[in-house]
Amino acid sequence: MFQELSYFRLSLLSYLKDSHPHLANDTTFIATRGDAAAEAYSTAIRNGQTHDQAGETANEVLYAGLLFSPYLTIVRILWDEFEKDATPALAESVAMELLPKLDGVFDKYQLTNDFDTTPEYNQLYTELTGAVQILLEDDI
């Protein structure tokens, strides 16, 4: 896929495969975000930050807007609410199939990095559970 991956690009790619698999093949996104994180790290070091502080700065750039995962939210709903319909072994592939069909539900919310700690998360969870149930009954 990539001829050469920097530390930041590899780190992002690994994270995307687990939390945002629909973005894991977006080489432009990975390159842009990885390069921006590398630049943030270099700038922080030049400005006198420690390596740990520079790493934190780079990670803020690298993972901005990605800490909340709609994909993992769907997987969790499938595990918690629909175990008979989507066993843990199948939940990830079912979630990938459901994700684009649930974009309209996610679009109603401002999904921040810490969205799962907000009161709106419970509302999203409930709305998604209903939408997933309808899609599963319709055989997706």
Beta strands, then each sheet from edge to edge (+ up, - down):
end
